[in-house]
Amino acid sequence: MRSLWWRTRGDAAALVPVLRDAIWSVDKDQPIVRVATMDNLLAASEAERHFVLMLFEAFALVGLVLAAMLAWLLC
């Protein structure tokens, strides 16, 4: 899988059609599958990490409640 990265001053999404045309002028059969800005990629990465941490917190809370119930029953 090949990636193309570029840095702009301004709206990066506005350059997508220009870069797509430039790539296709060289090789019309070159697939362009996923186009995303760095902000979108970082937001998706942070969202995934946030979900995993929330899941771990939920399991920790369930474990804490079960441990407290067991301690209360054994006393």
Residue frames as a rotation matrix with the C-alpha (Angstrom) as fourth column:
MET 1
0.585 0.811 0.000 0.00
0.811 -0.585 0.000 0.00
0.000 0.000 -1.000 0.00
ARG 2
-0.524 -0.757 0.391 1.40
0.768 -0.618 -0.169 3.34
0.370 0.212 0.905 -0.99
SER 3
0.431 0.607 -0.667 0.70
0.816 -0.578 0.001 6.62
-0.385 -0.545 -0.745 0.71
LEU 4
-0.262 -0.434 0.862 1.06
0.676 -0.720 -0.158 10.18
0.689 0.541 0.482 -0.42
TRP 5
0.288 0.270 -0.919 1.40
0.886 -0.439 0.149 12.97
-0.363 -0.857 -0.366 2.12
TRP 6
-0.261 -0.401 0.878 1.55
0.651 -0.745 -0.147 16.67
0.713 0.534 0.455 1.53
ARG 7
-0.308 0.077 -0.948 1.66
0.813 -0.496 -0.305 19.81
-0.494 -0.865 0.090 3.65
THR 8
-0.107 0.351 0.930 -0.36
0.728 -0.609 0.313 22.86
0.677 0.711 -0.190 2.79
ARG 9
-0.940 0.005 -0.342 -1.06
0.224 -0.746 -0.627 26.27
-0.258 -0.666 0.700 4.15
GLY 10
-0.516 0.832 -0.204 -4.81
-0.856 -0.502 0.123 26.36
0.000 0.238 0.971 4.18
ASP 11
0.408 0.806 0.428 -7.52
-0.736 0.568 -0.368 23.89
-0.540 -0.165 0.825 3.31
ALA 12
-0.655 -0.719 0.231 -5.88
-0.490 0.638 0.594 20.56
-0.574 0.276 -0.771 2.48
ALA 13
-0.154 0.689 0.708 -9.16
0.428 0.693 -0.581 19.09
-0.891 0.214 -0.401 1.25
ALA 14
0.654 0.399 -0.643 -9.27
-0.310 -0.634 -0.709 21.70
-0.690 0.663 -0.291 -1.53
LEU 15
-0.157 -0.822 -0.548 -6.13
-0.935 -0.055 0.351 20.20
-0.318 0.567 -0.759 -3.09
VAL 16
-0.204 0.092 0.975 -7.56
-0.101 0.988 -0.115 16.68
-0.974 -0.122 -0.193 -3.37
PRO 17
0.801 0.530 0.279 -9.04
0.195 0.210 -0.958 17.12
-0.566 0.822 0.065 -6.88
VAL 18
0.661 -0.626 -0.414 -5.83
-0.750 -0.530 -0.396 18.76
0.028 0.572 -0.819 -8.13
LEU 19
-0.344 -0.834 0.432 -3.64
-0.830 0.485 0.276 15.96
-0.440 -0.264 -0.858 -6.77
ARG 20
0.128 0.476 0.870 -6.05
0.070 0.871 -0.487 13.28
-0.989 0.124 0.078 -8.01
ASP 21
0.963 0.228 -0.143 -5.89
-0.101 -0.185 -0.978 14.78
-0.249 0.956 -0.155 -11.53
ALA 22
0.282 -0.938 -0.199 -2.08
-0.959 -0.276 -0.059 14.98
0.001 0.208 -0.978 -11.33
ILE 23
-0.374 -0.391 0.841 -1.81
-0.482 0.857 0.184 11.33
-0.792 -0.337 -0.508 -10.32
TRP 24
0.363 0.624 0.692 -4.27
0.290 0.631 -0.720 10.18
-0.886 0.462 0.048 -12.97
SER 25
0.805 -0.152 -0.574 -2.46
-0.563 -0.504 -0.655 12.21
-0.190 0.850 -0.491 -15.64
VAL 26
-0.294 -0.955 -0.024 0.55
-0.946 0.288 0.149 9.94
-0.135 0.067 -0.989 -15.04
ASP 27
-0.982 0.005 -0.189 -1.32
-0.016 0.994 0.109 6.65
0.188 0.110 -0.976 -14.50
LYS 28
-0.346 0.934 0.088 -5.06
-0.783 -0.339 0.521 6.52
0.516 0.112 0.849 -15.12
ASP 29
0.274 0.447 -0.851 -5.30
-0.007 0.886 0.463 3.03
0.962 -0.121 0.246 -13.58
GLN 30
-0.790 -0.597 -0.136 -3.78
0.164 0.008 -0.986 4.13
0.590 -0.802 0.091 -10.27
PRO 31
0.203 0.929 -0.309 -6.45
0.660 0.103 0.744 3.64
0.723 -0.355 -0.592 -7.59
ILE 32
-0.758 -0.259 0.599 -7.02
-0.251 -0.732 -0.634 6.42
0.602 -0.631 0.489 -5.10
VAL 33
-0.282 0.640 -0.714 -8.84
0.564 0.713 0.416 4.72
0.776 -0.286 -0.562 -2.28
ARG 34
0.442 0.399 -0.803 -8.65
0.896 -0.169 0.410 6.70
0.028 -0.901 -0.432 0.92
VAL 35
-0.332 -0.472 0.817 -8.27
0.386 -0.858 -0.339 10.46
0.861 0.203 0.467 1.08
ALA 36
0.673 0.515 -0.532 -8.24
0.687 -0.167 0.707 12.04
0.275 -0.841 -0.466 4.53
THR 37
0.407 -0.524 0.748 -6.77
-0.363 -0.844 -0.394 15.06
0.838 -0.111 -0.534 6.25
MET 38
-0.586 -0.710 -0.392 -4.39
0.147 0.382 -0.912 14.64
0.797 -0.592 -0.119 9.15
ASP 39
-0.663 0.425 0.616 -6.99
-0.744 -0.463 -0.482 16.18
0.080 -0.778 0.623 11.46
ASN 40
0.428 0.870 -0.245 -9.46
-0.844 0.482 0.235 13.45
0.323 0.107 0.941 10.48
LEU 41
0.194 -0.438 -0.878 -6.89
0.030 0.897 -0.441 10.70
0.980 0.059 0.188 10.98
LEU 42
-0.838 -0.527 0.139 -5.91
-0.083 -0.129 -0.988 12.03
0.539 -0.840 0.064 14.40
ALA 43
-0.305 0.815 0.493 -9.56
-0.952 -0.283 -0.120 12.37
0.042 -0.505 0.862 15.45
ALA 44
0.570 0.503 -0.649 -10.25
-0.527 0.830 0.180 8.77
0.630 0.240 0.739 14.43
SER 45
-0.230 -0.750 -0.620 -7.19
0.199 0.588 -0.784 7.57
0.953 -0.304 0.014 16.34
GLU 46
-0.876 -0.070 0.478 -8.20
-0.405 -0.434 -0.805 9.50
0.264 -0.898 0.352 19.44
ALA 47
0.098 0.988 0.122 -11.77
-0.972 0.068 0.224 8.19
0.213 -0.140 0.967 19.23
GLU 48
0.431 -0.005 -0.902 -10.55
-0.132 0.989 -0.068 4.60
0.893 0.148 0.426 19.07
ARG 49
-0.626 -0.738 -0.253 -8.22
0.214 0.149 -0.965 5.11
0.750 -0.658 0.065 22.02
HIS 50
-0.636 0.477 0.607 -11.00
-0.753 -0.556 -0.351 6.81
0.170 -0.680 0.713 23.99
PHE 51
0.421 0.841 -0.341 -13.36
-0.745 0.535 0.399 3.88
0.518 0.085 0.851 23.35
VAL 52
0.121 -0.460 -0.880 -10.78
0.226 0.876 -0.427 1.31
0.967 -0.147 0.209 24.51
LEU 53
-0.865 -0.471 0.173 -10.05
-0.027 -0.301 -0.953 3.29
0.501 -0.829 0.248 27.68
MET 54
-0.257 0.860 0.441 -13.77
-0.951 -0.306 0.043 3.59
0.172 -0.408 0.896 28.46
LEU 55
0.517 0.412 -0.750 -14.12
-0.373 0.897 0.236 -0.17
0.770 0.158 0.618 27.98
PHE 56
-0.360 -0.739 -0.570 -11.23
0.354 0.457 -0.816 -0.83
0.863 -0.495 0.097 30.39
GLU 57
-0.835 0.097 0.542 -12.79
-0.479 -0.613 -0.629 1.54
0.271 -0.784 0.558 32.91
ALA 58
0.206 0.978 -0.011 -16.12
-0.890 0.192 0.414 -0.29
0.407 -0.075 0.910 32.68
PHE 59
0.401 -0.123 -0.908 -14.47
0.107 0.990 -0.087 -3.67
0.910 -0.063 0.410 33.30
ALA 60
-0.715 -0.696 -0.067 -12.48
0.197 -0.109 -0.974 -2.20
0.671 -0.709 0.215 36.21
LEU 61
-0.521 0.609 0.597 -15.67
-0.821 -0.550 -0.155 -0.82
0.234 -0.571 0.787 37.74
VAL 62
0.537 0.704 -0.465 -17.43
-0.565 0.709 0.422 -4.18
0.627 0.036 0.778 37.38
GLY 63
0.005 -0.636 -0.771 -14.45
0.370 0.718 -0.590 -5.91
0.929 -0.282 0.239 39.02
LEU 64
-0.861 -0.323 0.392 -14.44
-0.176 -0.534 -0.827 -3.40
0.477 -0.781 0.403 41.86
VAL 65
-0.059 0.929 0.365 -18.16
-0.957 -0.157 0.244 -3.86
0.284 -0.334 0.899 42.48
LEU 66
0.579 0.246 -0.777 -17.82
-0.185 0.968 0.168 -7.66
0.794 0.046 0.606 42.44
ALA 67
-0.412 -0.812 -0.414 -14.88
0.363 0.271 -0.891 -7.51
0.836 -0.518 0.183 44.84
ALA 68
-0.755 0.193 0.627 -16.81
-0.579 -0.645 -0.499 -5.23
0.308 -0.739 0.599 47.20
MET 69
0.351 0.935 -0.051 -19.83
-0.830 0.336 0.446 -7.54
0.434 -0.114 0.894 47.11
LEU 70
0.353 -0.294 -0.888 -17.65
0.193 0.952 -0.239 -10.56
0.915 -0.087 0.393 47.84
ALA 71
-0.753 -0.656 0.050 -15.94
0.128 -0.221 -0.967 -8.76
0.645 -0.722 0.251 50.73
TRP 72
-0.425 0.683 0.595 -19.34
-0.871 -0.487 -0.063 -7.75
0.247 -0.545 0.802 52.14
LEU 73
0.557 0.682 -0.475 -20.67
-0.555 0.730 0.398 -11.33
0.618 0.042 0.785 51.86
LEU 74
0.108 -0.611 -0.784 -17.62
0.365 0.758 -0.541 -12.86
0.925 -0.228 0.305 53.57
CYS 75
-0.752 -0.417 0.511 -17.70
-0.247 -0.541 -0.804 -10.47
0.611 -0.731 0.304 56.55
